[in-house]
Amino acid sequence: MASSDALLPISAREESDLNEETHRRRRPVKGLLAVSLGLLFIAFYVVLVATHDGSNRSNDVKIESDETATTTSRARLAGVSEKSNDKLWKLSGERNTVSFAWNNSVLSWQRTAFHFQPEQNWMNDPNGPLFYKGWYHFFYQYNPNAAVWGDIVWGHAVSKDLIHWVHLPIAMVADQWYDANGVWTGSATFLDDGSLVMLYTGSTDKFVQVQNLAYPEDLNDPLLLKWVKYSGNPVLVPPPGILPKDFRDPTTAWKTSTGKWRITIGSKINKTGISLVYDTTDFKTYEKHDTLLHQVPNTGMWECVDFYPVSKTAVNGLDTSVNGPNVKHIVKASMDDTRFDHYAVGTYFDSNGTWIPDDPSIDVGMSASLRYDYGKFYASKTFYDQNKGRRILWSWIGESDSEAADVQKGWSSLQGIPRTVVLDTKTGKNLVQWPVEEIESLRLSSKQFNMEVGPGSVVPVDVDSAAQLDIEAEFEIKKESLDKILGDASVVAEAEEFSCQKSGGASVRGALGPFGFSVLADKSLSEKTPVYFYVAKGKDSKLKTFFCTDTSRSTFANDVVKPIYGSSVPVLKGEKLTMRILVDHSIVEGFAQGGRTCITSRVYPTKAIYGAAKLFVFNNAIDATVTASFKVWQMNSAFIHPYSEEVVRAISSA
């Protein structure tokens, strides 16, 4: 195991030590082509670094011509996607109407009660989450100046339980030439001696994406308030064959069998999404592998790549460096072209740093591949929580309304409730995700319900205001209904063709569904968001179950994207249909079959708000009767405080 002196220096080491190894170590190359590519890489790096004297002043060297384009948005100029909902809702059939006239009362209601979000302005990707000296740390992409993307820095907050948070001062700002256009996404790695390093992507003053190194100024500070950027940054620049705007989001490092540290970084070559691999011993100099961790054609740019082990036999999380015969590895990538997070289960080969999927037909980013979440869920990142021996998943939950509405309300985006993530040991083929147990500390009064819900029924659920709820439910189709439908040749076999997105939503009736809950509904059901199961008969007379969320009638507002989300969910023999729903004002998170399939949606009702928000259970099947057994908790609000030393002391002593 390497000592901290051999790795990235911390504040105890002198700056002179930092500068001793600023040159790049390169692998020996053979042949004229390899030499030529190496010279091109050196030339690119020299141009990138030598044209800067530590300031941000401009010069005559041009990496790309984008910086001269005056009409291109800053996000497009930097090589990332800004919010595009305005275009989507105008293409949704309502493009000829003016946008909805939001008022402050409605907009105020949309702010969540127990999801993490800044006090104001824009937030996107989760960055470098970790547990350190008794505190959970959460860093995030943040615009301190507006409720739209731009001026990206690292926001920072801490918590004792992942639920109640204290906002801390901004951790890192864009103050160097190598991150002048944004301190972008990064990851934390704990070294062998317990010290900590952070790798992050910077967008340079020429909009080139480079990797940079930072570390805490004071490792004795449990709040990690101050961060130091390595004087030799950038530590990595785009290698030959990779475009300047296609090289971002380094992962947490893991240990190889030879004792080196290894990272992977997302990119693309033409339309092939790829994950580059680098080894290092000190986090300052790197050796690039000739092989890729993985690649999938026609998937486009891979952002926010994540790579981690999962146990085949246990339900606990694993440190990122764990490997062995009872371990599978997950490769996850956020697809810049589609804004979906895809993952696959597979086998990692330590000897050459490659990974192959167990099932190539559902490889990362393919149309049939698995997703963490089939709703609004992007740029996710996991970390190993050594405090409780679990792997925790964070994700950016963007808005589905218009940018103008975000500006009016003064904020944009949430983080989903942190989830534990493990391999489904029953199927061995998929992950299961579940809200961290700490969320249950917010549960207040509860009511238990048991009822039989006949075909075509809608039943109001007697709870108080339904804007902050935790619902756990079991559904079972009555056996006589199943036997009748399975034995009836006239019932159409639709399982092979059915999809939540194309089904027409919860109002379209089938033999065995839909059935579930309508959340955030007004009394007349003119606004509602159904979360439901749909069971379809296949051509082989077997049943296939789908889990869906229909936001198409969630609001009267027209400047909102209102999709129908969902996917199939594995249901094993003997299992009842189970779902859990977290409702928190403008976000609804659904978990089916213990978290095998998850859906997050953003909804913006105009009538079903405050005391007018209601809950219904429904069964829109044509013939089937279902029994529903469920419990509903009212949810308290989390305490999310602005920073003060007094607040920190109070939480520390609690």
C-alpha positions in Angstrom: 0.0 0.0 0.0 1.3 3.4 -0.9 2.0 6.0 1.7 0.6 9.5 1.5 4.0 10.9 0.7 4.0 8.8 -2.6 0.5 10.1 -3.5 -1.0 13.5 -3.8 0.5 15.8 -1.1 -1.7 17.3 1.5 -1.2 20.6 3.3 1.6 19.3 5.5 3.8 19.0 2.4 5.6 22.0 1.0 4.6 23.5 -2.4 8.1 22.7 -3.6 7.2 19.0 -3.2 4.1 19.6 -5.4 6.3 20.8 -8.2 8.8 18.0 -8.3 6.7 15.7 -10.6 4.8 18.1 -12.9 6.1 16.4 -16.1 4.1 13.6 -17.6 5.2 10.0 -17.5 4.5 8.3 -20.8 4.5 4.7 -21.8 7.1 3.5 -24.3 5.7 3.5 -27.9 6.8 1.7 -31.0 6.5 2.5 -34.6 6.2 5.7 -36.6 2.4 6.1 -36.0 2.7 5.8 -32.3 5.6 8.3 -32.2 3.6 10.7 -34.4 0.6 10.5 -32.1 2.8 11.0 -29.1 4.3 14.1 -30.6 0.9 15.5 -31.4 -0.2 14.9 -27.8 2.9 16.7 -26.5 2.3 19.6 -28.9 -1.3 19.9 -27.8 -0.3 19.9 -24.2 2.5 22.4 -24.7 0.1 24.7 -26.6 -2.6 24.3 -23.9 -0.3 25.1 -21.0 2.4 27.3 -22.4 -0.2 29.8 -23.6 -1.1 30.6 -20.0 0.9 32.5 -17.4 -1.5 31.9 -14.6 -4.0 34.6 -15.7 -7.1 34.4 -17.7 -6.2 36.9 -20.4 -6.8 35.9 -24.0 -4.2 35.1 -26.5 -3.9 34.2 -30.2 -3.9 30.4 -29.8 -7.2 28.9 -30.9 -8.2 25.4 -29.9 -11.6 25.6 -31.7 -13.5 28.4 -33.4 -16.4 28.2 -30.9 -15.1 31.1 -28.8 -15.8 33.4 -31.7 -19.4 32.4 -32.1 -21.4 35.2 -30.5 -24.9 33.7 -30.9 -24.1 30.2 -29.3 -25.2 29.7 -25.7 -22.5 29.4 -23.1 -23.5 25.8 -22.4 -23.2 24.8 -26.1 -20.0 26.7 -26.4 -18.6 24.7 -23.4 -19.7 21.4 -24.9 -22.6 20.6 -22.6 -26.4 20.7 -22.9 -28.4 23.4 -21.3 -32.1 23.2 -20.5 -34.2 22.5 -23.5 -37.7 22.1 -22.1 -38.9 25.3 -23.7 -38.4 23.7 -27.2 -40.0 20.4 -26.0 -43.2 21.9 -24.7 -43.6 24.1 -27.8 -43.5 20.9 -29.9 -46.0 19.1 -27.7 -49.1 20.4 -29.4 -49.3 23.6 -27.3 -46.7 25.6 -29.3 -49.3 28.1 -30.5 -50.4 29.1 -27.0 -48.8 31.5 -24.6 -47.0 30.1 -21.5 -48.9 29.6 -18.3 -49.3 32.6 -16.0 -47.6 31.3 -12.9 -48.1 33.2 -9.6 -46.0 33.2 -6.5 -48.4 31.1 -4.5 -48.2 28.2 -6.9 -44.4 28.6 -7.4 -43.8 28.7 -3.7 -45.7 25.4 -3.2 -43.3 23.7 -5.7 -40.3 24.0 -3.4 -39.7 20.7 -1.8 -39.7 19.9 2.0 -37.3 17.0 2.3 -35.2 16.9 -0.9 -31.9 18.6 -1.0 -31.7 21.8 -3.0 -29.8 25.1 -2.6 -31.5 28.1 -1.1 -31.7 29.6 -4.6 -30.4 29.5 -8.2 -29.3 26.6 -10.4 -28.0 23.2 -9.4 -27.1 20.1 -11.5 -24.7 17.2 -11.1 -23.8 15.7 -7.7 -20.0 15.8 -7.2 -17.6 13.9 -4.9 -20.0 12.7 -2.2 -18.3 11.2 0.8 -18.4 10.5 4.5 -15.6 12.2 6.6 -15.1 12.5 10.3 -18.7 12.1 11.2 -20.2 14.2 8.4 -21.7 13.3 5.0 -20.4 15.8 2.4 -22.3 16.7 -0.7 -20.8 18.8 -3.4 -22.7 19.8 -6.5 -22.6 21.9 -9.7 -24.0 25.3 -8.8 -24.6 28.7 -10.4 -24.5 31.2 -7.6 -25.7 34.0 -9.8 -28.9 32.7 -11.6 -31.5 30.0 -11.9 -30.1 28.9 -15.2 -27.0 27.0 -16.2 -23.7 29.0 -16.2 -20.9 30.3 -14.0 -20.5 26.8 -12.6 -18.8 26.3 -9.2 -18.9 23.6 -6.5 -21.6 24.1 -3.9 -21.1 22.3 -0.6 -23.3 21.0 2.2 -22.9 18.6 5.1 -25.2 16.4 7.0 -25.2 13.9 9.9 -27.9 11.7 8.4 -28.3 12.5 4.6 -31.6 14.2 5.4 -31.0 17.3 7.4 -28.3 19.6 5.8 -26.2 22.7 6.5 -25.1 24.7 3.5 -21.4 25.6 3.6 -19.5 28.2 1.7 -18.7 27.4 -1.9 -15.9 24.8 -2.1 -14.3 25.6 -5.4 -14.7 28.5 -7.8 -13.6 29.1 -11.4 -10.5 31.1 -10.7 -7.8 29.5 -12.8 -7.3 29.3 -16.6 -7.8 25.6 -16.5 -11.3 25.9 -15.0 -12.2 29.5 -16.1 -15.4 28.3 -17.8 -16.5 26.0 -15.0 -15.5 23.8 -12.2 -17.3 20.7 -13.5 -18.0 17.3 -12.3 -15.6 15.3 -10.2 -15.1 12.5 -7.7 -13.4 11.9 -4.4 -10.9 9.2 -3.5 -9.7 8.2 0.0 -6.0 7.3 0.0 -4.4 4.5 2.0 -3.6 6.7 5.0 -7.1 8.2 5.2 -6.3 11.4 3.4 -8.5 12.6 0.6 -8.1 13.8 -3.0 -10.6 15.2 -5.6 -10.3 14.9 -9.3 -12.6 17.2 -11.3 -13.1 18.4 -14.9 -12.3 22.0 -15.7 -13.5 23.9 -18.7 -10.5 26.1 -19.7 -10.6 29.6 -20.9 -10.5 28.0 -24.4 -13.4 25.6 -23.6 -11.0 22.6 -23.5 -12.0 19.9 -21.0 -9.1 19.0 -18.7 -8.8 17.0 -15.5 -7.6 18.8 -12.4 -6.6 17.9 -8.9 -7.6 19.4 -5.5 -7.3 18.4 -1.9 -8.4 19.7 1.5 -6.3 22.5 3.0 -6.8 21.0 6.5 -7.5 17.3 7.0 -8.3 18.0 10.6 -11.3 20.1 9.6 -14.3 17.7 9.6 -16.2 20.2 7.5 -13.5 20.4 4.8 -14.3 24.1 4.3 -11.2 25.0 2.3 -9.8 23.3 -0.8 -6.4 23.7 -2.5 -6.0 23.3 -6.3 -2.7 21.5 -7.3 -0.2 24.0 -8.8 0.6 21.6 -11.6 -3.0 21.5 -13.0 -4.2 20.3 -15.4 -3.0 16.7 -14.7 -4.7 15.3 -17.8 -5.6 16.8 -21.1 -7.6 15.2 -24.0 -5.4 12.5 -25.6 -4.8 12.2 -29.3 -8.1 11.3 -31.1 -10.3 12.9 -28.5 -11.9 16.2 -29.2 -11.4 19.1 -26.7 -15.0 19.0 -25.6 -15.3 15.3 -25.2 -13.2 14.5 -22.1 -14.9 14.8 -18.8 -16.1 13.5 -15.4 -13.3 11.4 -13.8 -14.5 8.6 -11.5 -13.4 7.7 -8.0 -10.1 5.8 -8.2 -9.8 2.1 -7.3 -6.8 0.0 -6.5 -5.4 -2.5 -9.1 -3.8 -5.8 -8.1 -0.3 -4.1 -8.7 -1.1 -1.4 -6.2 -1.6 1.4 -8.6 -4.7 3.6 -8.7 -7.0 3.5 -11.7 -9.7 5.9 -13.0 -11.9 6.0 -16.0 -13.1 9.1 -17.9 -16.1 9.4 -20.3 -15.7 10.4 -24.0 -16.7 9.4 -27.5 -15.1 8.7 -30.9 -17.5 9.7 -33.6 -20.8 8.2 -32.3 -19.2 5.5 -30.2 -19.4 6.1 -26.4 -16.2 5.2 -24.7 -14.6 5.0 -21.2 -10.9 5.8 -21.2 -8.6 4.2 -18.5 -5.7 5.8 -16.7 -3.3 4.4 -14.0 -1.5 6.5 -11.5 0.6 6.2 -8.3 0.5 9.9 -7.2 -2.6 11.4 -8.9 -0.3 13.9 -10.7 1.2 11.7 -13.4 -0.8 9.2 -15.4 -0.3 6.3 -17.7 -3.1 5.9 -20.3 -4.2 2.4 -21.3 -4.2 1.5 -25.0 -7.4 -0.4 -24.3 -10.7 1.1 -23.2 -12.7 0.0 -20.1 -15.7 -0.3 -22.5 -17.2 1.1 -25.6 -20.7 0.9 -27.3 -21.3 2.1 -30.8 -24.0 4.6 -31.6 -24.5 5.7 -28.0 -22.8 9.1 -28.3 -20.9 11.0 -25.6 -20.6 9.2 -22.2 -20.8 11.6 -19.3 -20.5 11.0 -15.6 -19.3 7.5 -16.0 -19.4 5.4 -12.8 -17.7 2.1 -12.1 -18.1 0.1 -8.9 -18.3 -3.5 -7.5 -21.4 -5.2 -6.2 -21.7 -8.4 -4.2 -23.3 -11.4 -5.8 -24.2 -12.9 -2.4 -24.6 -10.1 0.2 -26.8 -7.0 0.4 -24.1 -4.7 1.7 -22.2 -2.2 -0.4 -18.5 -2.6 -1.4 -15.6 -0.3 -1.4 -14.7 0.7 -5.0 -11.4 -1.3 -4.9 -13.0 -4.6 -3.9 -12.8 -7.5 -6.5 -13.1 -11.2 -6.4 -15.1 -14.3 -7.4 -18.3 -13.2 -5.6 -18.2 -9.7 -7.2 -19.8 -8.2 -10.3 -19.0 -4.8 -11.6 -21.4 -2.1 -12.8 -20.6 0.3 -15.6 -22.9 3.3 -15.7 -22.9 6.2 -18.2 -25.0 9.2 -18.6 -26.0 9.6 -22.2 -25.5 13.1 -23.4 -27.6 12.5 -26.5 -30.7 11.2 -24.6 -30.2 12.5 -21.0 -30.7 9.0 -19.6 -28.5 7.1 -17.1 -27.9 3.6 -18.4 -26.0 0.7 -16.6 -25.1 -2.9 -17.2 -23.9 -5.7 -15.0 -20.7 -7.4 -16.0 -17.2 -8.7 -15.4 -14.1 -6.6 -14.8 -10.6 -7.8 -15.8 -8.0 -6.1 -13.6 -5.0 -7.3 -15.7 -5.9 -5.0 -18.7 -8.5 -2.7 -17.2 -11.4 -3.9 -19.4 -15.0 -4.9 -18.7 -17.6 -6.9 -20.6 -21.4 -7.0 -20.0 -23.0 -10.2 -18.9 -25.7 -9.7 -21.6 -24.5 -7.8 -24.7 -28.0 -7.3 -25.8 -28.6 -4.9 -23.0 -25.2 -3.2 -23.0 -24.7 0.3 -21.7 -26.7 2.9 -23.6 -28.5 0.5 -25.9 -32.3 1.0 -26.4 -33.1 -2.1 -24.3 -30.5 -1.5 -21.7 -31.2 -1.1 -18.0 -31.6 2.3 -16.4 -31.3 3.5 -12.8 -34.5 5.3 -13.2 -37.0 5.6 -16.1 -38.1 9.2 -15.3 -36.3 12.5 -14.7 -32.9 11.3 -13.4 -29.5 12.2 -14.7 -25.7 12.6 -14.1 -25.9 10.2 -11.1 -23.0 9.3 -8.9 -22.4 6.7 -6.2 -20.1 6.6 -3.3 -19.1 3.9 -0.7 -20.4 4.9 2.7 -17.8 3.4 5.0 -19.9 4.6 8.0 -22.6 2.1 7.4 -21.1 -0.3 4.8 -23.4 0.7 1.9 -23.2 2.2 -1.5 -25.3 5.3 -2.0 -26.6 6.8 -5.2 -27.2 10.5 -5.8 -28.8 12.0 -8.9 -29.6 15.4 -10.3 -33.4 15.7 -10.8 -33.9 18.5 -13.3 -37.0 20.6 -13.9 -39.7 19.8 -16.5 -41.1 23.3 -16.6 -39.9 26.2 -18.6 -36.7 28.2 -18.0 -38.9 31.3 -17.6 -40.8 29.7 -14.8 -37.5 28.8 -13.1 -36.3 32.3 -13.3 -39.5 33.6 -11.9 -39.3 31.2 -8.9 -35.6 31.8 -8.4 -34.3 28.2 -8.4 -33.9 25.2 -10.5 -33.4 21.5 -9.9 -33.3 19.1 -6.9 -31.3 16.0 -5.8 -33.2 12.8 -5.5 -33.5 11.2 -2.1 -30.2 9.3 -1.7 -30.6 5.6 -2.5 -28.8 2.4 -1.4 -27.8 0.3 -4.4 -27.0 -3.4 -4.5 -27.2 -6.3 -7.0 -30.5 -8.1 -7.0 -29.4 -11.4 -5.5 -32.7 -13.0 -6.5 -32.3 -12.3 -10.2 -28.6 -11.6 -10.5 -29.3 -9.5 -13.5 -30.2 -6.0 -12.2 -29.7 -3.6 -9.4 -32.2 -2.7 -6.7 -32.4 0.8 -5.3 -34.1 1.9 -2.1 -34.3 5.3 -0.3 -31.8 5.4 2.6 -33.3 4.3 5.9 -32.8 7.7 7.4 -35.7 9.1 5.4 -38.0 7.1 7.7 -37.1 9.5 10.5 -39.4 12.1 8.9 -42.4 9.8 9.1 -45.2 11.3 11.2 -48.7 10.0 11.6 -49.7 7.0 9.5 -52.9 5.2 8.4 -53.2 1.6 7.3 -55.7 0.7 4.5 -56.9 -2.7 3.2 -59.5 -2.7 0.5 -60.8 -4.5 -2.6 -60.8 -2.4 -5.6 -63.2 -3.4 -8.4 -62.8 -2.8 -12.2 -63.2 0.9 -13.1 -63.0 2.0 -9.4 -61.5 5.2 -8.1 -61.4 5.4 -4.3 -60.4 8.5 -2.3 -57.8 7.8 0.5 -58.7 9.5 3.7 -55.4 11.3 4.6 -54.7 14.9 5.4 -52.9 17.1 2.9 -51.2 14.8 0.4 -48.2 17.0 -0.6 -45.7 15.2 1.6 -46.3 11.5 1.8 -44.5 8.1 2.0 -46.7 5.3 0.7 -45.9 1.6 0.9 -48.3 -0.7 -0.9 -49.0 -4.3 -1.9 -51.4 -5.2 -4.7 -52.7 -8.6 -5.7 -54.9 -9.5 -8.6 -57.6 -11.8 -7.4 -57.0 -15.4 -8.5 -60.4 -15.9 -10.2 -59.7 -12.7 -12.3 -56.3 -14.1 -13.4 -57.6 -17.5 -14.2 -60.5 -16.1 -16.3 -58.2 -13.8 -18.3 -55.4 -16.4 -18.8 -58.0 -18.9 -20.0 -59.8 -16.5 -22.3 -58.4 -16.7 -25.9 -60.2 -13.5 -26.8 -58.0 -11.5 -24.4 -55.4 -9.8 -26.6 -51.8 -10.8 -26.0 -50.1 -7.4 -25.7 -47.0 -7.9 -23.5 -44.6 -8.0 -26.4 -45.8 -4.6 -27.8 -46.9 -2.8 -24.7 -44.8 0.2 -23.4 -45.8 2.7 -20.7 -44.7 5.6 -23.0 -46.9 4.6 -25.9 -49.8 3.1 -24.1 -51.9 6.3 -23.8 -51.4 6.5 -20.0 -53.5 5.5 -17.0 -56.8 6.3 -18.6 -56.5 3.5 -21.2 -58.1 0.3 -19.9 -56.7 -3.2 -20.3 -57.7 -6.6 -19.0 -55.3 -6.5 -16.0 -54.7 -2.8 -15.5 -53.7 -0.1 -14.9 -54.1 0.0 -11.1 -52.3 2.0 -8.5 -52.4 5.5 -7.0 -53.2 9.0 -8.2 -51.0 11.3 -6.3 -51.1 15.1 -6.2 -54.7 15.0 -7.5 -57.4 17.6 -6.9 -60.8 16.6 -5.7 -62.3 16.4 -9.2 -59.3 14.5 -10.6 -58.9 17.2 -13.2 -55.2 17.2 -12.2 -53.6 14.0 -11.1 -50.3 12.0 -11.4 -51.1 8.2 -11.6 -48.3 5.8 -10.4 -49.4 2.3 -11.4 -48.9 -1.3 -12.5 -50.0 -2.6 -15.8 -50.0 -6.4 -16.2 -50.1 -7.7 -19.8 -50.7 -11.2 -21.2 -48.0 -12.5 -23.5 -48.3 -14.7 -26.6 -47.0 -17.5 -24.5 -49.9 -16.8 -22.0 -47.4 -15.7 -19.4 -47.8 -12.4 -17.6 -45.4 -9.4 -17.9 -45.7 -6.5 -15.4 -45.0 -2.9 -16.1 -44.5 0.0 -13.7 -45.5 3.5 -15.0 -46.0 7.1 -14.0 -48.3 9.2 -16.1 -47.7 13.0 -15.9 -49.8 13.9 -18.9 -52.7 15.2 -16.7 -50.5 16.4 -13.8 -51.1 20.1 -14.4 -53.2 22.6 -16.4 -50.0 24.5 -17.2 -49.0 24.3 -20.8 -45.3 25.2 -20.5 -44.4 21.9 -18.9 -43.2 18.6 -20.4 -45.6 15.9 -19.3 -44.4 12.5 -20.4 -45.6 9.0 -19.5 -42.6 7.2 -17.9 -42.0 3.5 -17.2 -40.6 0.1 -18.0 -41.2 -3.6 -17.3 -40.3 -4.8 -13.8 -39.3 -8.4 -12.9 -41.9 -10.2 -10.7 -40.7 -13.5 -9.4 -43.0 -16.5 -8.6 -44.8 -16.0 -5.3 -44.2 -12.3 -5.2 -47.0 -9.8 -4.7 -46.9 -6.5 -6.6 -45.3 -3.9 -4.3 -44.6 -0.2 -4.7 -43.3 2.6 -2.6 -44.0 6.3 -3.5 -42.4 9.4 -2.0 -44.4 12.5 -2.7 -42.7 15.9 -1.9 -44.5 18.8 -3.6 -43.1 18.9 -7.2 -41.3 15.6 -7.1 -42.7 12.0 -7.1 -40.4 9.1 -6.7 -41.7 5.5 -7.3 -40.0 2.2 -6.5 -41.5 -1.1 -7.7 -40.7 -4.6 -6.4 -38.2 -3.4 -3.8 -36.5 -1.0 -6.2 -36.0 -3.2 -9.3 -37.6 -0.5 -11.4 -37.7 3.2 -10.3 -39.4 6.3 -11.7 -38.8 9.9 -10.7 -41.0 12.6 -12.1 -41.4 16.4 -11.7 -45.0 17.7 -11.6 -46.4 21.2 -11.3 -50.1 21.1 -10.4 -52.0 24.4 -10.4 -55.1 23.2 -8.4 -53.9 20.1 -6.5 -51.7 22.1 -4.1 -51.6 23.0 -0.4 -54.8 21.5 1.3 -56.3 20.7 -2.1 -53.8 18.0 -2.8 -55.5 14.6 -2.5 -54.6 10.9 -2.8 -56.7 8.2 -4.6 -56.3 4.5 -5.2 -57.7 3.3 -8.6 -58.2 0.2 -10.7 -58.8 0.9 -14.3 -58.8 -2.7 -15.4 -61.7 -3.9 -17.5 -62.3 -7.2 -15.8 -59.8 -7.7 -12.9 -60.4 -7.0 -9.2 -57.4 -6.2 -7.1 -56.8 -6.2 -3.4 -54.8 -3.3 -2.1 -53.0 -3.2 1.3 -51.1 0.0 2.0 -49.8 2.3 4.6 -49.5 6.1 4.2 -47.3 8.3 6.3 -47.4 12.1 6.5 -43.8 13.3 6.1 -42.2 16.0 8.1 -39.9 18.6 6.6 -36.1 18.3 6.7 -34.1 21.0 8.3 -31.8 22.5 5.6 -30.0 25.5 7.1 -27.8 28.3 5.8 -24.3 28.1 7.1 -23.4 29.5 10.5 -20.9 28.2 13.1 -23.8 28.1 15.6 -25.8 25.8 13.4 -22.9 23.5 12.9 -22.2 23.4 16.7 -25.8 22.6 17.4 -26.0 19.7 14.9 -22.6 18.4 16.1 -23.8 18.2 19.7 -27.3 16.8 18.9 
